[in-house]
Amino acid sequence: MRGYQSRASAVVAAIWLFSMPASIEAQTPPAAGTAPQTVVLSGDSWQQGEKVFRLYGVQSCLRGSVYMDQTGERKDCGAVAAAMLAAFLRDTRPRCRSVAQIRTASTSPTVLVACSASIATQELDLGSMMIGQGFAFAALTDLGQPVYASYLAQEILAQEAQKGLWAFEGFQRPDFRKLGLK
């Protein structure tokens, strides 16, 4: 039954992802000196020029939050997640579609995006890649429900397989709601 649910979730995710209008071409190979530099802000967001992009339905560790590696050394979970996102952005050059835009009084607008990358013959969702490899989490609503249910399924599978950050004994999913963050 679990395999069927995973496949059904993947089909729903693919239909959702590819039914959105294309409006952003993030990480396309730039002509020399013409495209703004990409700066990774966290494991779920980056900036190109004046625009900030954030993966819809994805939450990463905050910079400065720590976990213990296999030697007992404290590591910055947020920095590790940001490094993984930077590698995925660099290596896969994903195409992103705008889902929504959020603006607060103190910040520039943030464009929420769903991104896909071509790897070999497959189109893969960037959020699923980050979560499935254990370097990000499914974002939750204020009520504790997943923003995007397929991402929660990916997170559970990564945790069970002890991928990424889940490989370290005692690693706990950050509870961003307790911190007042979304």
SEVO-598376 format. One line per 10 residues: number of its first residue (from 1); their letters; for each residue z, x, y of C-alpha. Coordinates in steps of 0.25 Angstrom, whole numbers, plus 5000, padded with zeros to 4 digits. Example, Ala and Ser with C-alpha at 12.3 -4.5 7.8 and 13.67 -1.06 7.14 Angstrom:
BEGIN
1) AS) 5031/5049/4982 ~ 5029/5055/4996 $
//
This chain:
BEGIN
1) MRGYQSRASA) 5000/5000/5000 ~ 5003/5011/5010 ~ 4989/5018/5008 ~ 4983/5004/5011 ~ 4992/5002/5024 ~ 4988/5017/5028 ~ 4973/5014/5026 ~ 4974/5000/5033 ~ 4982/5007/5045 ~ 4971/5018/5046 $
11) VVAAIWLFSM) 4960/5007/5046 ~ 4967/5000/5057 ~ 4970/5012/5065 ~ 4955/5016/5064 ~ 4950/5002/5069 ~ 4960/5003/5080 ~ 4957/5017/5084 ~ 4942/5015/5084 ~ 4941/5001/5090 ~ 4947/5007/5104 $
21) PASIEAQTPP) 4936/5010/5115 ~ 4934/5025/5116 ~ 4938/5029/5130 ~ 4944/5043/5129 ~ 4937/5056/5123 ~ 4949/5065/5122 ~ 4948/5079/5117 ~ 4932/5079/5118 ~ 4927/5094/5118 ~ 4927/5097/5133 $
31) AAGTAPQTVV) 4915/5104/5141 ~ 4921/5117/5146 ~ 4930/5115/5157 ~ 4928/5100/5159 ~ 4938/5092/5151 ~ 4953/5092/5154 ~ 4962/5100/5146 ~ 4970/5092/5135 ~ 4985/5094/5136 ~ 4994/5089/5125 $
41) LSGDSWQQGE) 5006/5082/5130 ~ 5013/5078/5117 ~ 5009/5075/5103 ~ 5003/5061/5107 ~ 4997/5064/5121 ~ 4989/5074/5129 ~ 4983/5075/5143 ~ 4968/5078/5147 ~ 4967/5080/5162 ~ 4975/5069/5169 $
51) KVFRLYGVQS) 4975/5059/5156 ~ 4986/5059/5146 ~ 4982/5053/5132 ~ 4992/5048/5122 ~ 4990/5044/5108 ~ 4992/5029/5106 ~ 5003/5026/5096 ~ 5007/5040/5094 ~ 5020/5047/5098 ~ 5024/5062/5097 $
61) CLRGSVYMDQ) 5036/5069/5098 ~ 5041/5072/5112 ~ 5040/5087/5116 ~ 5054/5093/5115 ~ 5058/5084/5103 ~ 5061/5093/5091 ~ 5060/5094/5076 ~ 5065/5105/5066 ~ 5054/5112/5059 ~ 5055/5117/5044 $
71) TGERKDCGAV) 5063/5130/5049 ~ 5073/5121/5057 ~ 5067/5126/5070 ~ 5066/5115/5081 ~ 5052/5112/5085 ~ 5046/5103/5097 ~ 5040/5091/5090 ~ 5033/5087/5103 ~ 5026/5100/5104 ~ 5022/5100/5089 $
81) AAAMLAAFLR) 5016/5086/5091 ~ 5009/5090/5104 ~ 5003/5102/5097 ~ 4998/5094/5085 ~ 4991/5084/5095 ~ 4985/5096/5103 ~ 4979/5101/5090 ~ 4973/5087/5086 ~ 4967/5086/5100 ~ 4961/5100/5100 $
91) DTRPRCRSVA) 4956/5099/5085 ~ 4951/5085/5084 ~ 4947/5082/5098 ~ 4950/5067/5096 ~ 4943/5055/5103 ~ 4953/5046/5110 ~ 4952/5031/5114 ~ 4961/5025/5125 ~ 4971/5015/5120 ~ 4979/5012/5132 $
101) QIRTASTSPT) 4984/5019/5145 ~ 4998/5020/5149 ~ 5004/5024/5163 ~ 5018/5026/5168 ~ 5022/5028/5182 ~ 5025/5043/5180 ~ 5013/5047/5172 ~ 4998/5048/5171 ~ 4992/5037/5162 ~ 4992/5040/5148 $
111) VLVACSASIA) 4980/5035/5139 ~ 4984/5031/5125 ~ 4973/5035/5115 ~ 4969/5034/5101 ~ 4962/5046/5097 ~ 4953/5050/5085 ~ 4948/5063/5080 ~ 4937/5066/5070 ~ 4941/5076/5059 ~ 4931/5079/5049 $
121) TQELDLGSMM) 4925/5065/5046 ~ 4937/5057/5050 ~ 4942/5050/5063 ~ 4957/5052/5064 ~ 4966/5046/5074 ~ 4974/5056/5082 ~ 4987/5048/5082 ~ 4986/5047/5067 ~ 4984/5062/5066 ~ 4996/5065/5074 $
131) IGQGFAFAAL) 5005/5055/5067 ~ 4999/5058/5053 ~ 5001/5073/5054 ~ 5016/5070/5059 ~ 5015/5075/5073 ~ 5016/5061/5080 ~ 5022/5048/5078 ~ 5018/5033/5079 ~ 5022/5028/5093 ~ 5032/5016/5092 $
141) TDLGQPVYAS) 5033/5005/5101 ~ 5047/5002/5108 ~ 5050/4993/5096 ~ 5047/5004/5086 ~ 5034/4999/5081 ~ 5022/5008/5080 ~ 5012/5008/5091 ~ 5001/5010/5081 ~ 5006/5007/5066 ~ 4996/5016/5060 $
151) YLAQEILAQE) 5002/5028/5067 ~ 5016/5024/5061 ~ 5009/5024/5047 ~ 5004/5038/5050 ~ 5018/5043/5054 ~ 5024/5038/5042 ~ 5014/5045/5033 ~ 5016/5058/5041 ~ 5031/5057/5039 ~ 5030/5054/5024 $
161) AQKGLWAFEG) 5021/5066/5023 ~ 5030/5074/5031 ~ 5018/5078/5040 ~ 5020/5086/5054 ~ 5033/5084/5060 ~ 5037/5075/5048 ~ 5037/5088/5040 ~ 5050/5092/5046 ~ 5063/5088/5040 ~ 5071/5078/5049 $
171) FQRPDFRKLG) 5059/5076/5058 ~ 5062/5062/5065 ~ 5052/5053/5072 ~ 5055/5053/5086 ~ 5060/5040/5091 ~ 5054/5039/5105 ~ 5059/5025/5108 ~ 5073/5031/5108 ~ 5069/5041/5118 ~ 5063/5030/5127 $
181) LK) 5049/5035/5124 ~ 5036/5028/5119 $
//
